[in-house]
């Protein structure tokens, strides 16, 4: 009884090992096998067991390949609607098959030929979202970028898949955003962001442009597009400008981006232009500081407040016209010259007018500066505010 039990145990052990090795063999066949396209033979399986690679029974696998080949033949004869129907059968009937992403890819290519841009993009997007292991994922992203670029350039959408409709360049921004989301670690992501920024600038959608450029600067600083992103960001802020002498946050931001650009890319082609713009923008800031100083000196008789801004005008652009004017004012103050009066003030004395909200805010900043030991050039009237 003991010997029989021992023999049974040995046989079970052998069967178990055999089954294990067969499993490894089948797994190897599945891994090494692939579905390939041959111009003469069509779609076929190479290097593996068909049903293991494609999924389902052997008959299911053959049916799926037959549908793929029928679709290819119809597409070659430009029977595009029939081809799409055949490829969709593969997608709908063999969900677990590795043929599905290939069928979706072929549908996308056909829709591109038919200039059905949205349907084509969605087909490729289906692959990107649901079949990330698809071996031609780079080609999927490239196709999506090409579609987005065509839409950006004015490609027209179709009504009922046949009638030419209107262009919708704004849709390209949505497409670019999808590309970045689907393929954030590829070379296509910063390209999509830059294209998005350029299109947004063209459409005067400045917040979208700034966001796209900022993401290149933050997330793709090693991209070949990073220098251009810094320069464009500086130019965008410069073009926004300030609404008044007291609102120069955009001017200061532009200076910061130009300076970062020069520091990070000292040999780039636009460095001389950036240096020129920094000089110009600092003169604008100096003018702003001087005008605010004049407001305190002439209108509010607040000498301490005026001195703060005159000094800042000199610090920002020491060789500018307004720095020279600020020095003259400081000399007047230091020599005890009489305070300037407007013609009406000679009769009415020091003006006693109701302050605007902005004037109250400026006065508050001056008072805060008096109590502040911060020695940086611009802590009180921070242009970011």
MARKEKOL-744120 format. One record per residue: residue in one letter; x negated, y negated, z negated of N, C-alpha, C in turn; residue number from 1. Coordinates in pm, whole numbers. Each point is the difference from the previous one (the first is absolute). Layout:
BEGIN
("A" (X Y Z) (X Y Z) (X Y Z) NUM);
...
***
This chain:
BEGIN
("X" (-85 121 0) (85 -121 0) (-87 -124 0) 1);
("X" (-109 6 -77) (-92 -112 -9) (-71 -22 131) 2);
("X" (-38 116 69) (-71 -16 128) (91 -61 106) 3);
("X" (128 45 6) (93 -55 98) (19 -150 -21) 4);
("X" (14 -39 -124) (17 -142 -30) (-122 -80 43) 5);
("X" (-117 61 -18) (-123 -69 37) (-8 -17 152) 6);
("X" (40 109 76) (-3 -7 147) (99 -103 52) 7);
("X" (120 -6 -61) (100 -99 41) (-53 -141 -23) 8);
("X" (-67 -20 -111) (-55 -131 -33) (-105 -42 102) 9);
("X" (-83 99 41) (-104 -29 100) (63 -38 133) 10);
("X" (103 77 43) (68 -29 127) (65 -138 -2) 11);
("X" (64 -33 -112) (64 -131 -11) (-104 -113 9) 12);
("X" (-115 27 -58) (-107 -99 3) (-50 -22 142) 13);
("X" (-14 111 73) (-46 -8 140) (101 -73 85) 14);
("X" (131 34 -17) (105 -67 76) (4 -150 -30) 15);
("X" (-19 -32 -128) (2 -139 -41) (-113 -78 66) 16);
("X" (-118 61 2) (-115 -67 63) (20 -13 150) 17);
("X" (58 107 62) (24 -4 145) (98 -112 35) 18);
("X" (107 -7 -81) (98 -105 25) (-63 -139 -15) 19);
("X" (-87 -13 -99) (-65 -129 -23) (-88 -39 119) 20);
("X" (-77 99 51) (-88 -29 114) (81 -31 127) 21);
("X" (114 69 16) (86 -28 115) (56 -143 -9) 22);
("X" (35 -40 -123) (50 -135 -20) (-107 -104 37) 23);
("X" (-124 27 -43) (-109 -92 35) (-22 -5 150) 24);
("X" (12 116 65) (-18 6 145) (106 -82 71) 25);
("X" (125 19 -41) (109 -74 62) (-13 -150 -26) 26);
("X" (-46 -33 -121) (-18 -140 -33) (-108 -62 88) 27);
("X" (-108 78 22) (-107 -48 85) (48 -21 143) 28);
("X" (82 95 46) (55 -12 136) (86 -125 12) 29);
("X" (78 -26 -106) (89 -116 3) (-81 -129 -2) 30);
("X" (-103 -4 -83) (-80 -120 -12) (-77 -26 129) 31);
("X" (-56 108 58) (-83 -17 117) (81 -19 128) 32);
("X" (126 38 -3) (82 -11 120) (43 -143 22) 33);
("X" (43 -27 123) (43 -135 33) (94 3 119) 34);
("X" (87 -101 7) (87 -16 115) (-68 -100 93) 35);
("X" (-27 41 123) (-75 -85 93) (76 -14 131) 36);
("X" (-34 -107 71) (62 -26 130) (-97 37 110) 37);
("X" (48 75 96) (-78 35 118) (78 -45 123) 38);
("X" (-66 -74 86) (70 -56 116) (62 107 88) 39);
("X" (-61 118 3) (51 109 84) (103 86 -73) 40);
("X" (-27 30 -127) (83 94 -74) (101 -68 -93) 41);
("X" (-14 -131 -21) (90 -69 -92) (-43 17 -145) 42);
("X" (97 -12 -93) (-29 17 -142) (-18 148 -31) 43);
("X" (-104 30 -80) (-25 139 -39) (-79 2 -130) 44);
("X" (-1 120 -61) (-71 20 -126) (-134 63 29) 45);
("X" (-102 -52 -64) (-134 58 14) (-58 30 -138) 46);
("X" (-60 117 -11) (-77 33 -119) (80 39 -121) 47);
("X" (126 42 14) (76 37 -118) (126 75 35) 48);
("X" (74 34 -105) (125 72 19) (110 -105 20) 49);
("X" (71 11 111) (93 -104 43) (100 -38 -108) 50);
("X" (69 99 -57) (106 -34 -95) (-56 -59 -129) 51);
("X" (-126 36 -35) (-60 -59 -120) (-33 -147 22) 52);
("X" (-47 -31 120) (-40 -136 29) (121 -90 20) 53);
("X" (94 47 80) (114 -83 35) (107 4 -107) 54);
("X" (16 113 -68) (101 13 -104) (120 79 49) 55);
("X" (69 68 -92) (116 80 36) (-40 137 53) 56);
("X" (94 65 66) (-28 131 59) (-77 -17 129) 57);
("X" (-45 113 52) (-72 -5 127) (89 -55 111) 58);
("X" (128 38 -5) (93 -49 101) (22 -151 -14) 59);
("X" (10 -47 -125) (14 -145 -24) (-120 -74 58) 60);
("X" (-118 56 -23) (-121 -65 48) (0 -9 152) 61);
("X" (40 110 65) (3 0 147) (105 -99 52) 62);
("X" (114 -4 -66) (105 -94 41) (-48 -145 -11) 63);
("X" (-69 -29 -110) (-49 -136 -22) (-101 -39 108) 64);
("X" (-91 92 32) (-99 -30 104) (68 -15 136) 65);
("X" (101 83 27) (74 -12 126) (65 -137 12) 66);
("X" (60 -47 -109) (62 -133 1) (-103 -110 26) 67);
("X" (-116 15 -63) (-107 -99 21) (-43 -2 147) 68);
("X" (-15 117 59) (-43 7 140) (107 -51 96) 69);
("X" (126 30 -32) (109 -54 83) (1 -153 -8) 70);
("X" (-19 -52 -121) (-5 -145 -18) (-113 -62 79) 71);
("X" (-117 65 -1) (-114 -52 74) (27 -3 150) 72);
("X" (64 104 50) (30 5 143) (100 -110 39) 73);
("X" (102 -18 -82) (100 -103 29) (-63 -140 -6) 74);
("X" (-89 -20 -95) (-66 -131 -10) (-89 -26 121) 75);
("X" (-67 107 46) (-86 -15 117) (81 -38 124) 76);
("X" (123 48 7) (88 -33 113) (80 -127 -26) 77);
("X" (-35 -69 -111) (63 -126 -38) (148 15 -34) 78);
("X" (40 119 -39) (134 23 -55) (-7 -26 -150) 79);
("X" (-17 -125 -36) (-37 -33 -136) (109 31 -103) 80);
("X" (124 -23 36) (108 29 -95) (6 148 -34) 81);
("X" (-13 84 104) (2 145 -24) (-121 42 -83) 82);
("X" (-114 -58 30) (-122 34 -75) (17 -36 -148) 83);
("X" (55 -117 -27) (20 -41 -139) (95 95 -72) 84);
("X" (106 42 68) (95 94 -61) (-69 132 -36) 85);
("X" (-86 48 87) (-70 126 -25) (-97 -14 -118) 86);
("X" (-73 -111 -3) (-92 -21 -112) (77 -17 -131) 87);
("X" (116 -65 7) (80 -18 -122) (54 133 -52) 88);
("X" (23 95 89) (42 134 -44) (-108 64 -85) 89);
("X" (-125 -20 41) (-111 53 -80) (0 -65 -138) 90);
("X" (19 -131 -3) (-1 -73 -127) (113 45 -91) 91);
("X" (119 16 58) (118 33 -80) (9 147 -38) 92);
("X" (-49 89 87) (19 144 -22) (-117 67 -69) 93);
("X" (-117 -61 3) (-119 65 -57) (-73 -100 -89) 94);
("X" (68 -42 -106) (-49 -107 -86) (-138 28 -60) 95);
("X" (-26 127 -34) (-126 34 -65) (-112 30 99) 96);
("X" (28 -7 127) (-99 34 101) (-101 -112 19) 97);
("X" (-125 38 28) (-101 -102 27) (19 -61 138) 98);
("X" (98 52 74) (32 -60 129) (81 -129 -15) 99);
("X" (63 -20 -116) (88 -115 -19) (-74 -133 20) 100);
("X" (-114 -24 -68) (-67 -129 23) (-44 -18 145) 101);
("X" (-36 111 67) (-39 -11 140) (121 -36 86) 102);
("X" (115 57 -33) (123 -34 73) (34 -148 -21) 103);
("X" (-14 -48 -123) (26 -141 -28) (-98 -91 75) 104);
("X" (-123 45 8) (-100 -78 73) (36 -11 147) 105);
("X" (44 111 59) (38 -1 141) (124 -87 22) 106);
("X" (93 3 -95) (118 -88 9) (-44 -147 -2) 107);
("X" (-93 -31 -89) (-52 -137 -8) (-62 -45 130) 108);
("X" (-80 87 63) (-64 -35 127) (103 -26 109) 109);
("X" (104 83 3) (105 -18 100) (73 -132 -22) 110);
("X" (29 -32 -127) (71 -126 -29) (-86 -121 37) 111);
("X" (-131 14 -12) (-89 -109 44) (12 -19 151) 112);
("X" (0 111 73) (16 -8 146) (133 -65 38) 113);
("X" (103 28 -79) (132 -57 27) (15 -142 -56) 114);
("X" (-106 -47 -68) (-1 -133 -61) (108 -16 -107) 115);
("X" (30 109 -66) (88 -3 -117) (-90 -14 -123) 116);
("X" (-41 -123 -27) (-107 -23 -97) (36 42 -141) 117);
("X" (120 -32 -44) (37 33 -138) (12 151 -18) 118);
("X" (62 69 96) (14 146 -10) (-137 67 3) 119);
("X" (-90 -51 83) (-135 56 8) (-72 -18 -133) 120);
("X" (8 -122 -55) (-68 -27 -127) (54 90 -110) 121);
("X" (132 19 -4) (61 83 -103) (-43 146 11) 122);
("X" (-17 48 122) (-43 139 19) (-141 21 -55) 123);
("X" (-90 -94 31) (-136 9 -54) (1 -21 -151) 124);
("X" (89 -86 -46) (8 -26 -144) (48 123 -76) 125);
("X" (86 79 63) (46 126 -60) (-118 92 -26) 126);
("X" (-92 5 94) (-120 84 -19) (-84 -53 -115) 127);
("X" (-24 -132 0) (-86 -60 -102) (54 22 -140) 128);
("X" (131 -7 -16) (59 12 -133) (18 145 -45) 129);
("X" (30 90 94) (37 136 -38) (-101 108 36) 130);
("X" (-95 -34 87) (-99 101 41) (-140 -61 -1) 131);
("X" (-46 -45 -119) (-130 -69 -8) (-120 87 37) 132);
("X" (19 133 2) (-111 88 37) (-8 25 150) 133);
("X" (86 -62 76) (-2 17 146) (-138 -38 52) 134);
("X" (-56 87 85) (-139 -16 40) (-25 -123 87) 135);
("X" (104 -55 62) (-19 -117 84) (57 -126 -66) 136);
("X" (-19 -9 -131) (56 -113 -72) (-61 -133 47) 137);
("X" (-126 2 37) (-63 -122 51) (69 -49 127) 138);
("X" (39 95 86) (71 -37 123) (139 -53 -32) 139);
("X" (63 53 -105) (132 -49 -42) (-9 -147 -39) 140);
("X" (-98 -34 -85) (-16 -138 -44) (-36 -92 117) 141);
("X" (-84 50 89) (-37 -79 118) (121 -32 86) 142);
("X" (89 98 16) (122 -22 77) (90 -103 -67) 143);
("X" (12 9 -132) (82 -97 -72) (-56 -142 13) 144);
("X" (-133 -12 -9) (-61 -131 14) (21 -55 141) 145);
("X" (-9 86 100) (21 -44 137) (144 -50 20) 146);
("X" (96 72 -58) (141 -42 10) (20 -136 -67) 147);
("X" (-56 -14 -121) (12 -127 -73) (-59 -115 82) 148);
("X" (-114 25 63) (-64 -105 81) (86 -37 121) 149);
("X" (62 99 62) (86 -28 115) (121 -85 -42) 150);
("X" (58 36 -114) (114 -77 -50) (-44 -142 -36) 151);
("X" (-117 -11 -60) (-55 -133 -32) (-14 -85 126) 152);
("X" (-40 65 109) (-24 -73 125) (128 -24 81) 153);
("X" (115 37 -57) (126 -33 64) (72 112 71) 154);
("X" (-43 126 -22) (71 112 61) (146 -4 -41) 155);
("X" (88 26 94) (144 -11 -25) (59 133 -46) 156);
("X" (89 -9 -97) (72 118 -47) (117 26 96) 157);
("X" (47 125 0) (109 38 90) (131 15 -75) 158);
("X" (106 -33 69) (135 19 -54) (54 131 54) 159);
("X" (44 89 -90) (50 133 39) (-105 77 78) 160);
("X" (-127 -19 -35) (-115 73 56) (-23 -23 149) 161);
("X" (80 -87 63) (-12 -18 145) (-8 -147 38) 162);
("X" (90 -82 -53) (11 -139 41) (-109 -84 -67) 163);
("X" (-82 -70 78) (-103 -87 -61) (64 -106 -88) 164);
("X" (-48 -11 -121) (53 -98 -93) (-96 -114 -21) 165);
("X" (-10 -45 -126) (-84 -114 -33) (-126 48 -72) 166);
("X" (-102 -85 6) (-121 29 -78) (27 -34 -146) 167);
("X" (-76 61 -87) (14 -26 -144) (-138 8 -62) 168);
("X" (-76 -107 16) (-139 1 -45) (-11 17 -152) 169);
("X" (102 -45 -70) (-2 16 -145) (0 147 -42) 170);
("X" (53 87 85) (1 144 -31) (-141 55 -8) 171);
("X" (-92 -63 73) (-139 46 -3) (-59 -13 -139) 172);
("X" (39 -104 -74) (-51 -17 -137) (43 119 -85) 173);
("X" (123 43 16) (50 118 -72) (-79 124 40) 174);
("X" (-29 14 129) (-78 115 47) (-142 -2 -59) 175);
("X" (-64 -117 2) (-136 -10 -56) (-1 38 -147) 176);
("X" (102 -46 -72) (8 32 -143) (11 151 -21) 177);
("X" (79 66 84) (16 145 -10) (-132 72 27) 178);
("X" (-75 -48 97) (-130 61 32) (-94 -8 -119) 179);
("X" (-5 -116 -64) (-87 -16 -117) (42 94 -112) 180);
("X" (130 15 -18) (52 88 -105) (-30 146 30) 181);
("X" (13 39 128) (-22 140 37) (-147 38 3) 182);
("X" (-85 -94 40) (-142 32 20) (-90 -104 -65) 183);
("X" (10 -15 -133) (-74 -108 -68) (-150 17 0) 184);
("X" (-48 124 18) (-144 26 -9) (-65 21 136) 185);
("X" (67 -40 105) (-54 16 134) (-45 -136 54) 186);
("X" (-72 4 111) (-47 -124 62) (115 -80 60) 187);
("X" (116 66 14) (113 -68 60) (67 -99 -95) 188);
("X" (-12 22 -131) (71 -84 -98) (-43 -147 8) 189);
("X" (-131 -32 -9) (-36 -142 9) (33 -62 136) 190);
("X" (-5 82 106) (38 -52 132) (147 -38 1) 191);
("X" (84 87 -57) (143 -29 -8) (25 -126 -82) 192);
("X" (-72 -17 -110) (18 -118 -84) (-43 -127 73) 193);
("X" (-110 6 73) (-45 -118 74) (99 -35 112) 194);
("X" (48 103 70) (101 -26 104) (126 -60 -61) 195);
("X" (37 49 -118) (116 -54 -70) (-23 -147 -35) 196);
("X" (-118 -31 -51) (-32 -138 -38) (5 -93 122) 197);
("X" (-60 44 109) (-1 -85 120) (141 -24 53) 198);
("X" (81 104 -2) (138 -16 47) (78 -92 -94) 199);
("X" (-19 16 -130) (69 -85 -97) (-41 -146 16) 200);
("X" (-128 -24 26) (-46 -137 23) (68 -58 124) 201);
("X" (8 82 104) (63 -43 124) (148 -33 -22) 202);
("X" (63 71 -92) (143 -21 -30) (19 -101 -114) 203);
("X" (-111 -57 -47) (2 -97 -110) (57 60 -128) 204);
("X" (-22 130 -18) (40 69 -123) (-123 9 -90) 205);
("X" (-34 -113 -61) (-127 -12 -71) (-11 94 -121) 206);
("X" (104 18 -82) (-14 93 -112) (-38 141 43) 207);
("X" (60 50 109) (-34 134 49) (-145 3 48) 208);
("X" (-43 -105 69) (-137 -6 50) (-99 0 -116) 209);
("X" (26 -81 -101) (-90 -8 -115) (-6 134 -73) 210);
("X" (114 66 -15) (2 130 -67) (-82 103 77) 211);
("X" (15 3 133) (-74 97 80) (-150 -24 -7) 212);
("X" (-41 -126 11) (-143 -33 -7) (-56 30 -138) 213);
("X" (78 -28 -103) (-46 27 -137) (-23 149 -21) 214);
("X" (83 83 61) (-17 146 -15) (-124 49 74) 215);
("X" (-34 -63 111) (-125 36 66) (-117 -35 -91) 216);
("X" (4 -122 -56) (-108 -46 -87) (-13 87 -124) 217);
("X" (113 39 -57) (-1 75 -126) (-25 149 20) 218);
("X" (64 60 101) (-1 145 15) (-95 52 108) 219);
("X" (-42 -88 91) (-85 45 112) (-116 -97 18) 220);
("X" (-67 -30 -111) (-109 -97 4) (-118 47 83) 221);
("X" (-10 132 25) (-110 51 82) (39 13 147) 222);
("X" (120 -44 35) (46 8 139) (-70 -105 85) 223);
("X" (-15 29 128) (-58 -98 92) (90 -123 15) 224);
("X" (123 10 -48) (95 -111 9) (-4 -91 -124) 225);
("X" (-76 38 -102) (-2 -79 -124) (-48 -144 22) 226);
("X" (-108 -25 75) (-42 -139 21) (111 -85 64) 227);
("X" (64 57 99) (108 -73 68) (116 -26 -95) 228);
("X" (25 95 -91) (109 -17 -97) (-29 -118 -93) 229);
("X" (-123 -10 -49) (-35 -113 -87) (14 -133 74) 230);
("X" (-52 -5 122) (3 -124 76) (144 -42 32) 231);
("X" (82 97 42) (140 -31 32) (76 -43 -126) 232);
("X" (-31 64 -112) (67 -37 -125) (-33 -145 -38) 233);
("X" (-127 -37 14) (-39 -138 -29) (72 -97 91) 234);
("X" (6 33 129) (65 -87 98) (150 -14 -29) 235);
("X" (63 111 -41) (143 -6 -33) (26 -97 -114) 236);
("X" (-79 11 -107) (19 -90 -114) (-31 -144 40) 237);
("X" (-101 -17 82) (-34 -135 47) (115 -61 79) 238);
("X" (60 78 87) (109 -51 83) (124 -32 -82) 239);
("X" (17 69 -113) (116 -28 -85) (-12 -138 -65) 240);
("X" (-123 -32 -42) (-25 -132 -58) (86 -25 -122) 241);
("X" (-3 -122 -50) (81 -38 -114) (107 -99 43) 242);
("X" (107 -5 -75) (109 -92 33) (-28 -141 -51) 243);
("X" (-102 -17 -78) (-32 -132 -52) (-140 0 -58) 244);
("X" (-47 -117 -37) (-136 -11 -53) (-18 83 -128) 245);
("X" (111 24 -72) (-8 74 -126) (13 151 19) 246);
("X" (34 45 122) (23 143 25) (-102 51 101) 247);
("X" (-114 42 -49) (-108 44 88) (-43 144 -33) 248);
("X" (95 82 -49) (-32 139 -32) (-45 75 125) 249);
("X" (69 -20 113) (-36 69 123) (-139 -42 47) 250);
("X" (-32 -128 -18) (-133 -49 40) (-108 70 -81) 251);
("X" (22 11 -131) (-99 67 -85) (-11 148 34) 252);
("X" (113 64 28) (-3 141 39) (-78 19 130) 253);
("X" (20 -91 93) (-73 9 127) (-151 -9 -24) 254);
("X" (-41 -95 -83) (-142 -13 -33) (-53 129 -60) 255);
("X" (76 59 -93) (-44 124 -65) (-21 112 100) 256);
("X" (94 16 94) (-13 108 98) (-114 -27 99) 257);
("X" (-18 -125 39) (-113 -31 88) (-132 30 -71) 258);
("X" (-9 -36 -127) (-124 24 -75) (-25 149 -19) 259);
("X" (106 77 -29) (-15 146 -11) (-46 60 133) 260);
("X" (57 -49 107) (-36 48 134) (-147 -23 28) 261);
("X" (-49 -119 -30) (-141 -32 24) (-91 85 -89) 262);
("X" (41 18 -125) (-81 77 -94) (-9 147 40) 263);
("X" (111 57 43) (4 143 31) (-52 32 140) 264);
("X" (18 -94 94) (-37 27 139) (-83 -117 55) 265);
("X" (-118 -22 -57) (-79 -120 36) (-45 -5 145) 266);
("X" (0 114 68) (-45 4 139) (115 6 100) 267);
("X" (123 -14 -48) (113 11 91) (8 -124 91) 268);
("X" (63 17 114) (0 -102 104) (70 -129 -41) 269);
("X" (96 6 -90) (79 -118 -35) (-50 -73 -124) 270);
("X" (-116 38 -51) (-54 -65 -120) (-20 -151 21) 271);
("X" (-59 -45 112) (-14 -145 19) (133 -74 -5) 272);
("X" (104 59 59) (131 -63 -3) (55 -3 -143) 273);
("X" (-23 107 -75) (47 4 -140) (-68 -109 -82) 274);
("X" (-129 -18 20) (-73 -105 -74) (54 -139 36) 275);
("X" (30 -19 125) (57 -128 45) (135 -26 -67) 276);
("X" (84 104 -6) (132 -15 -59) (-6 -22 -150) 277);
("X" (-95 64 -67) (-15 -22 -145) (-30 -147 -28) 278);
("X" (-92 -59 78) (-34 -142 -18) (124 -87 20) 279);
("X" (75 30 104) (121 -78 28) (104 13 -112) 280);
("X" (20 122 -47) (101 24 -104) (-41 -63 -133) 281);
("X" (-127 1 -30) (-45 -63 -125) (19 -151 6) 282);
("X" (-11 -56 118) (28 -144 13) (148 -28 -25) 283);
("X" (86 93 46) (144 -15 -26) (27 8 -150) 284);
("X" (-66 95 -69) (18 11 -145) (-50 -124 -71) 285);
("X" (-114 -54 46) (-54 -120 -63) (98 -116 16) 286);
("X" (61 -12 118) (101 -104 22) (117 17 -97) 287);
("X" (43 127 -17) (111 28 -90) (-34 -42 -143) 288);
("X" (-121 33 -45) (-42 -36 -136) (-5 -152 -17) 289);
("X" (-53 -65 102) (-11 -147 -8) (137 -66 -7) 290);
("X" (94 47 82) (134 -60 1) (69 20 -135) 291);
("X" (-17 118 -60) (58 22 -133) (-66 -91 -102) 292);
("X" (-132 -16 13) (-70 -94 -88) (54 -141 13) 293);
("X" (28 -43 124) (58 -132 23) (138 -13 -64) 294);
("X" (74 107 5) (133 -1 -61) (-12 -32 -150) 295);
("X" (-94 65 -68) (-16 -24 -143) (-59 -138 -28) 296);
("X" (-91 -43 84) (-70 -127 -26) (89 -120 33) 297);
("X" (65 3 115) (77 -114 47) (143 1 -52) 298);
("X" (63 117 -3) (142 9 -35) (25 29 -147) 299);
("X" (-91 73 -64) (25 40 -138) (-100 -62 -98) 300);
("X" (-101 -68 51) (-101 -63 -86) (-61 101 -98) 301);
("X" (-6 123 46) (-56 108 -82) (-144 22 45) 302);
("X" (-93 -68 -66) (-140 2 43) (-60 138 -14) 303);
("X" (29 67 -112) (-57 133 -21) (47 98 108) 304);
("X" (128 -4 31) (52 87 106) (-63 -31 134) 305);
("X" (-13 -129 30) (-59 -41 127) (-145 49 11) 306);
("X" (-76 -15 -107) (-141 42 3) (-14 149 30) 307);
("X" (92 79 -54) (-5 144 25) (6 28 149) 308);
("X" (95 -62 68) (18 31 142) (-104 -67 88) 309);
("X" (-46 -117 -38) (-109 -62 76) (-124 89 -5) 310);
("X" (-29 52 -117) (-117 88 -15) (18 130 80) 311);
("X" (122 51 2) (24 122 77) (-15 -26 150) 312);
("X" (41 -117 46) (-18 -35 142) (-148 2 36) 313);
("X" (-82 -51 -90) (-145 -2 24) (-57 141 -2) 314);
("X" (49 82 -95) (-51 137 -13) (34 85 122) 315);
("X" (123 -14 50) (46 83 112) (-79 -28 128) 316);
("X" (-16 -127 33) (-68 -37 125) (-83 -125 -25) 317);
("X" (-118 15 -59) (-78 -116 -44) (-40 -97 110) 318);
("X" (-3 46 124) (-42 -88 109) (116 -53 83) 319);
("X" (120 21 -48) (118 -41 76) (33 -148 -23) 320);
("X" (88 -51 88) (46 -139 -12) (69 -24 -133) 321);
("X" (80 98 -44) (76 -19 -123) (-85 17 -125) 322);
("X" (-108 71 12) (-94 6 -112) (-64 -137 -20) 323);
("X" (-31 -68 110) (-57 -135 -8) (100 -96 -65) 324);
("X" (125 9 40) (104 -85 -59) (17 31 -149) 325);
("X" (-6 129 -34) (16 39 -141) (-114 -56 -84) 326);
("X" (-122 -1 54) (-114 -56 -74) (20 -149 -24) 327);
("X" (56 -67 101) (26 -144 -16) (100 -24 -112) 328);
("X" (104 80 -6) (99 -15 -106) (-60 27 -137) 329);
("X" (-82 104 -8) (-62 32 -129) (-93 -112 -44) 330);
("X" (-66 -64 96) (-87 -112 -34) (83 -116 -54) 331);
("X" (117 -25 61) (90 -105 -51) (39 29 -144) 332);
("X" (37 124 -24) (45 40 -134) (-113 -16 -101) 333);
("X" (-120 47 39) (-114 -3 -94) (-49 -141 -28) 334);
("X" (22 -93 93) (-44 -139 -21) (110 -84 -63) 335);
("X" (114 59 -27) (108 -72 -67) (76 -94 88) 336);
("X" (6 25 130) (76 -86 92) (147 0 -37) 337);
("X" (72 -108 27) (143 -6 -32) (77 109 75) 338);
("X" (104 49 -62) (83 101 64) (72 -59 121) 339);
("X" (11 77 107) (67 -53 119) (151 -10 -22) 340);
("X" (60 -108 55) (144 -18 -8) (55 -18 141) 341);
("X" (121 49 17) (69 -30 125) (52 -142 -10) 342);
("X" (35 -64 115) (50 -139 -6) (114 -19 -98) 343);
("X" (92 92 -5) (113 -13 -90) (-41 11 -145) 344);
("X" (-108 75 -26) (-43 21 -137) (-54 -128 -63) 345);
("X" (-54 -92 81) (-49 -126 -56) (115 -78 -68) 346);
("X" (121 16 52) (114 -69 -58) (68 81 -108) 347);
("X" (9 132 23) (79 85 -89) (-83 75 -103) 348);
("X" (-131 -3 15) (-85 72 -93) (-9 147 37) 349);
("X" (-47 80 -94) (-19 143 24) (133 65 36) 350);
("X" (7 71 110) (128 59 42) (53 98 -102) 351);
("X" (129 2 -15) (64 93 -92) (111 72 77) 352);
("X" (-39 90 89) (96 70 84) (23 140 -52) 353);
("X" (115 56 36) (31 137 -40) (-88 97 77) 354);
("X" (-61 90 -70) (-92 94 64) (78 112 71) 355);
("X" (-55 39 113) (56 116 68) (-48 127 -70) 356);
("X" (64 112 32) (-41 127 -60) (-146 29 31) 357);
("X" (-44 -31 123) (-138 27 38) (-97 -87 -80) 358);
("X" (39 -128 -22) (-85 -90 -78) (-11 47 -145) 359);
("X" (111 49 -54) (-4 54 -137) (-93 120 -6) 360);
("X" (6 84 102) (-87 118 4) (-147 -41 7) 361);
("X" (-31 -99 83) (-138 -47 11) (-49 -59 -131) 362);
("X" (85 -80 -66) (-38 -57 -130) (-29 109 -101) 363);
("X" (82 104 3) (-19 111 -93) (-134 68 24) 364);
("X" (-38 11 125) (-127 64 33) (-118 -83 -49) 365);
("X" (12 -132 13) (-107 -88 -48) (-17 14 -151) 366);
("X" (113 -2 -71) (-7 15 -145) (-63 134 -38) 367);
("X" (37 104 74) (-56 133 -26) (-149 0 24) 368);
("X" (-45 -72 106) (-143 -5 30) (-77 -64 -114) 369);
("X" (57 -102 -62) (-67 -68 -110) (-28 95 -115) 370);
("X" (92 92 -23) (-13 94 -112) (-73 127 39) 371);
("X" (-40 10 127) (-58 124 53) (-150 -16 9) 372);
("X" (-71 98 -52) (-146 -6 5) (-57 68 123) 373);
("X" (87 48 87) (-43 66 124) (-78 -100 85) 374);
("X" (-118 38 45) (-85 -90 77) (-2 31 148) 375);
("X" (88 92 49) (1 32 143) (54 -120 77) 376);
("X" (-33 -13 128) (37 -119 76) (151 -20 15) 377);
("X" (78 111 4) (141 -15 34) (95 68 -98) 378);
("X" (-26 5 -130) (92 75 -85) (133 -69 -21) 379);
("X" (-2 -135 -6) (124 -67 -33) (96 -9 117) 380);
("X" (-50 -55 110) (87 -7 119) (-37 115 91) 381);
("X" (44 118 -41) (-32 120 77) (85 1 126) 382);
("X" (-63 5 114) (74 -5 126) (80 125 26) 383);
("X" (-15 101 -85) (85 121 16) (139 -25 -53) 384);
("X" (20 -107 -73) (131 -26 -61) (87 -80 95) 385);
***
